[in-house]
């Protein structure tokens, strides 16, 4: 199962993984890109380890779906979160999400950090990590 650090600075890193269930205490403070669907269970796994941000695959999200509920839950805990369009990246392939994914939904913490819907995830998240500001 894929779990790899793809961007790293002194203060934070981006970890891509095929399943959010692979988050461990060693990932605390990391930004996670996961091919897991953005459902409530993915949000709950993301809360188990304090992450800086987490981005899921948006397959089946819908405006009132479980993915939006997960983004809201993560927002309430101060974690920047978003979903990646399954039209821009292969479902279940986190490497492809990283290489080609476009942010489709974002909570207010992600938007405040410039991780806006419509931007390519790799570019937006890499720029935020490189800036070294905020959490």
ABEGO torsion letter per residue (X at the ends): XBBBBABBBAABBBBBBABAAABBAAABGBBBBBABBABAAAAAAAAABBBABBBBBABGAEAABAAAAAAAAAAAAGBBBBBBBAAABBBGBAAAAAAABBBABBBAAAAAAGBBBGBBAAAAAAAAAAAGBEX
